[in-house]
Amino acid sequence: MLYIGLDVHRRRTPVAVLDESGHELFNRNVPNDRERLGEAPRGAEPGTPIVFEAAYGWSWLAELLHEMGFEVHLAHARACKAIAHARLKNDRVDARTLAHLLRAGLLPEAWIAPRPVKELRMLLRHRASLVRQRTLLKTRIRAVLADRGIDAPVALWDGPGPASNRTKPGGYRRAGSHAGASAAFEGVGRSHRAGRAGSAGRRATPSHHRRHPAPPGCRRSGSGGRGAL
């Protein structure tokens, strides 16, 4: 019986093949291509155990090996102390160590979730990422409003969504808060534009056209007669 260990990387994967006695029969780097990576363990019979760590983008590899009829094992990366604390450490040694752990029955394994569970996990992670981005933007907007002395509404930009959301009873969107936030930002925009327009007007007026106060005892000629000293 053979035991196969893979040290998965982004572009290439070292493949180590051991026999029942632990002798290494094969160990070389294979590009991360479906055809070429699938050809590396072709000499193994269906049901041969094969192991790799939970690394970057490993789902496609697990599905490929399942389709080829291998017994797939997923090593728990943090629990593999034999790899983490090894003195001699490189990619081929890591692949061989995984195969040895699998052969000796000492492999700390992680659960390989089925495709529906993986898709649900990806959806929930993506939603959590969007919620974090929304919270960051809300915090930044509140800081900008607070810097200008504007009291932001409690619900900053919740507003009416698509028709499917508006028809649901007990929805979490509230239209009034959206109007309050819009009014606050319109006020900030108007004050900013007014300040820029005023400063631009002052810069555009020539100095000799500006009115200056008359000296004491002197009356302007347009105010009812000639000025007298």
Secondary structure, 3 states (H helix, E strand, C coil): CCEEEECCCCCEEEEEEECCCCCEEEEEEEECCHHHHHHCCCCCCCCCEEEEECCCCCHHHHHHHHHCCCEEEEECCCCCHHHHCCCCCCHHHHHHHHHHHHHHCCCCEECCCCHHHHHHHHHHHHHHHHHHHHHHHHHHHHHHHHHCCCCCCCCCCCCCCCHHHHCCCCCCCCHHHHHHHHHHHHHHHHHHHHHHHHHHHHHHCCHHHCCCCCCCCCCCHHHCCCCCC
